Amino acid sequence: MKSFLISAMLLLAVTSIACASSVNMQEPYNTTIYNNGSVYIGKVGPGQSFYITISAVTTNASGTVFERGWNELLVTGAPPGWLGVNSSLYNSYSSVKITPPASASNGTYQLNLSAVNIGNYSKLGSVKFKAFVNVTPNVFVLQVTPTNVTTGPGQPASVYVTINNTGVSDSPFYIQAQGLPAWNLSKEVIAPHGTQEVFSYPIFENEPGVYSAKFNVTSAASPLVFKRSAVTLTVQASVLGDYKALGQGAVGFPIIYEPAYALMNLIGKLLGRLGI
C-alpha cells in the first residue's frame, strides 16, 4: 500500500510538472499559453505566410527555470492545403512558418501546435495548444494623399501611400499607379505586421491635361488582398513650370539657345529653392 501511494505521488508530481509547463509566445505578439490551451493569432490574407514564435525559456511547477526548455515547435495539425514548416532545433526562439492557400476562403481556421523538450531531458513533457487565425483579405488600411495634385509637364510630384498592416503577415505589397501613360511604375514595399508605413511615390505626365490615376496596393502573396485609391493629376503648362521642367529635360530648344537654356535652368532651380 505504501509503495502504491509513493508511486501515485510521484506520478502526480510528474503530471503536475508537465501540466504546469507553458510556452511564452513572442510572435505575432507576447502571451503565455499553457498545456491544452488556445490562442487567437489574428488576421492573415489568403496566401500570406506568417510566423508563430516561442521562447525556449520556461519554468516548471517547482519554479525551476530552464533556459533551453523548449527545443522545437511543431505544427501537428493544419487545414487541408495549408503549409506548415516546423522550427529548427535548439535555438533561443523557435518559429513555425504557416501559409494558407492563395485561394483560401474567408473564415477562422484551427492549427495544432506542440512545443517539445526533445527526449524529455528536462522532464517538461510537451505543451500542446491550438492557434486560431482568421483568413480575410481585409488585412490592411490604405490611405493615399494628396488626392488632388497639380504640377507642370514633366515635373514629378510626390504622392504618399500609407499602409497600416493590421494582419500578422510581413508579406510584401506592390504599389502601382494606373492611368498615367508616362509613369506606371510598380514598387515593392514592406509594412511589417502591426505597423503603419508611409511610402513616397512619384507621378508625372508630359502633356497638359487632367488625369485620373488609380493607386493599386496588392499583396505579393495573393491578388485577393487588394485596395485602390483615386488621385487626380492636373498638368498645367506655364512659363514658371517650363523653367522648372528644364532640370527634368521636359523642354528642349535648338542648340543656338543653349546659353539661354542654361540660364533658365538656373532660374528654375533658384525658384525651387525659394519655394516658388
C-alpha positions in Angstrom: 0.0 0.0 0.0 2.8 2.4 0.9 4.7 1.7 -2.3 1.5 2.3 -4.2 1.0 5.7 -2.5 4.6 6.7 -3.3 4.2 5.7 -6.9 0.9 7.6 -7.2 2.5 10.7 -5.6 5.4 10.5 -8.0 3.1 10.2 -10.9 1.0 13.1 -9.7 4.2 15.2 -9.3 5.4 14.4 -12.8 1.9 15.1 -14.2 1.7 18.4 -12.3 5.1 19.5 -13.6 4.1 18.7 -17.2 0.7 20.4 -16.8 2.3 23.5 -15.2 4.6 23.9 -18.2 3.8 26.7 -20.6 5.2 28.4 -23.6 5.9 32.1 -23.9 4.8 33.2 -27.4 6.8 36.1 -28.8 5.3 36.5 -32.3 3.0 37.7 -33.6 2.6 39.1 -30.1 3.6 38.3 -26.5 1.4 36.0 -24.4 1.7 32.8 -22.2 0.0 29.6 -23.3 -0.5 26.6 -21.0 -0.9 22.9 -22.0 -4.1 22.2 -23.9 -4.7 26.0 -24.1 -5.6 28.1 -27.1 -4.7 31.4 -28.6 -6.1 33.7 -31.2 -3.3 34.7 -33.6 -5.1 37.4 -35.6 -5.9 38.1 -39.3 -4.0 36.9 -42.3 -4.7 37.3 -46.0 -5.0 34.3 -48.3 -1.6 33.1 -49.4 0.2 35.3 -46.9 2.8 33.5 -44.7 3.1 34.2 -41.0 5.2 33.0 -38.1 4.4 31.8 -34.6 7.4 32.1 -32.4 8.0 30.9 -28.9 10.9 31.3 -26.4 13.0 28.3 -25.4 12.8 29.6 -21.8 10.2 28.0 -19.5 9.5 27.3 -15.8 8.2 24.1 -14.2 5.8 23.8 -11.3 8.6 24.0 -8.7 9.9 27.2 -10.1 12.9 25.9 -11.8 13.9 27.9 -14.9 15.0 26.1 -18.0 16.8 28.3 -20.5 16.5 25.7 -23.2 13.3 24.0 -22.1 11.6 24.0 -25.5 13.9 22.8 -28.2 11.4 22.6 -31.1 8.0 23.9 -32.1 5.9 21.6 -34.3 2.8 22.1 -36.5 0.9 18.9 -35.7 -2.3 19.8 -37.5 -3.4 22.2 -40.2 -6.4 22.6 -42.5 -6.2 20.9 -45.9 -4.0 22.8 -48.4 -2.1 24.8 -45.7 1.6 24.6 -45.4 3.3 24.3 -42.0 7.0 24.3 -41.6 8.4 23.1 -38.3 11.0 25.1 -36.4 14.7 24.4 -36.4 16.3 22.8 -33.3 17.9 24.1 -30.1 17.5 27.8 -30.7 16.7 30.5 -28.2 13.5 31.1 -30.2 11.6 28.5 -32.2 9.4 29.7 -35.1 7.0 27.8 -37.3 6.1 29.2 -40.7 2.5 28.8 -41.8 1.0 29.6 -45.2 -2.7 29.3 -46.1 -3.5 28.7 -49.8 -3.7 31.8 -52.0 -7.3 30.8 -52.7 -8.3 30.2 -49.1 -11.9 31.1 -48.3 -12.7 33.7 -45.6 -13.1 32.2 -42.1 -11.5 31.2 -38.9 -9.2 28.2 -39.0 -7.5 26.0 -36.3 -3.9 25.0 -36.1 -2.5 22.4 -33.7 1.0 23.0 -32.3 3.3 21.3 -29.9 6.4 22.7 -28.0 8.8 19.8 -27.4 11.6 19.2 -24.9 13.5 16.7 -27.1 13.9 13.4 -25.3 12.1 14.9 -22.3 15.5 15.7 -21.0 14.3 18.4 -18.6 11.2 16.4 -17.6 8.9 19.1 -19.1 7.0 16.8 -21.4 5.4 18.9 -24.1 2.9 21.7 -24.4 0.2 21.2 -26.9 -2.0 24.1 -27.9 -4.4 25.3 -30.5 -3.9 28.5 -32.5 -6.8 30.1 -34.3 -6.4 32.5 -37.3 -8.9 34.5 -39.3 -8.4 34.4 -43.1 -9.6 37.6 -44.7 -8.4 40.0 -47.5 -9.1 42.9 -45.2 -5.7 42.9 -43.5 -4.5 46.5 -44.2 -5.8 50.0 -44.3 -4.8 52.2 -47.3 -4.6 56.0 -47.4 -3.2 58.0 -50.4 -2.5 61.7 -50.0 -3.0 64.2 -51.6 -5.9 63.1 -53.7 -5.5 66.2 -56.0 -2.1 67.1 -57.4 -1.2 69.9 -59.7 2.1 70.1 -61.5 3.8 71.1 -64.7 4.6 69.0 -67.7 7.4 66.5 -66.9 7.6 67.7 -63.3 7.4 64.8 -60.8 5.1 65.3 -57.8 5.1 63.1 -54.7 2.1 61.1 -53.6 2.3 59.5 -50.2 0.9 56.0 -49.8 0.2 54.9 -46.2 -0.2 51.2 -45.4 -1.4 50.2 -42.0 -0.8 46.5 -41.7 -3.5 45.1 -39.3 -2.7 41.5 -40.1 0.0 39.1 -38.8 2.0 38.7 -42.0 5.1 40.5 -43.2 4.5 39.7 -46.8 5.4 42.5 -49.3 2.9 44.7 -51.0 3.1 46.1 -54.6 2.2 49.8 -55.2 1.2 50.7 -58.8 -0.4 53.7 -60.4 -2.6 53.2 -63.4 -4.0 55.8 -65.8 -0.8 57.7 -66.3 0.7 56.9 -69.8 4.1 58.3 -68.9 4.5 56.6 -65.5 3.1 53.3 -64.3 5.9 52.1 -62.1 5.3 49.1 -59.8 7.0 49.4 -56.5 7.5 46.6 -53.9 7.4 47.6 -50.2 7.1 46.0 -46.8 4.9 47.2 -44.0 5.6 44.7 -41.1 2.6 43.4 -39.2 1.2 45.7 -36.6 2.9 48.8 -38.1 2.0 51.7 -40.3 4.4 52.7 -43.0 4.4 55.7 -45.4 5.9 55.4 -48.9 6.6 58.2 -51.3 5.6 57.5 -54.9 6.4 60.0 -57.7 4.0 60.7 -60.5 4.2 62.9 -63.6 2.9 63.4 -67.1 4.5 65.2 -70.1 1.4 66.7 -71.6 -1.0 69.2 -70.1 -4.4 67.8 -69.1 -6.4 66.3 -66.2 -5.5 62.6 -65.5 -7.4 60.2 -63.2 -4.9 57.9 -61.6 -5.7 54.8 -59.7 -3.3 53.7 -56.9 -3.5 49.9 -56.5 -1.9 48.2 -53.5 -1.8 44.4 -53.7 -0.2 41.8 -51.5 2.6 39.9 -53.3 1.1 36.7 -51.9 -2.4 36.9 -53.5 -4.3 39.3 -55.7 -7.3 38.8 -53.4 -5.6 41.1 -50.9 -6.2 44.4 -52.7 -7.2 48.0 -52.2 -7.5 51.0 -54.5 -7.5 54.8 -54.1 -8.0 57.5 -56.7 -5.8 60.6 -57.4 -6.5 63.4 -59.8 -3.3 64.8 -61.5 -3.7 68.2 -63.2 -0.8 69.1 -65.5 -0.6 72.8 -66.4 1.8 74.5 -68.7 3.3 77.8 -67.6 6.5 79.8 -68.0 7.4 79.1 -64.4 6.7 75.5 -64.9 8.8 75.4 -68.1 11.7 76.9 -66.2 11.5 74.2 -63.5 11.0 71.5 -66.1 14.3 72.2 -67.8 16.1 70.4 -65.0 13.9 67.3 -65.8 14.6 67.6 -69.5 11.0 68.1 -70.4 11.5 71.3 -72.5 14.0 71.4 -75.4 15.4 74.2 -77.6 17.7 74.4 -80.7 21.4 74.3 -79.9 21.8 78.0 -80.5 19.7 78.7 -77.4 22.0 76.7 -75.1 23.1 79.8 -73.1 19.5 80.8 -72.6 18.6 77.2 -71.7 21.3 77.2 -69.0 20.2 80.5 -67.6 16.6 79.4 -67.5 17.5 76.2 -65.8 19.4 78.1 -63.2 16.5 80.4 -62.6 14.2 77.4 -62.2 16.5 75.9 -59.6 16.7 79.2 -57.7 12.9 79.4 -57.7 12.6 75.9 -56.4 14.9 76.7 -53.5 12.8 79.7 -52.7 9.8 77.5 -52.7 8.2 79.2 -55.6 
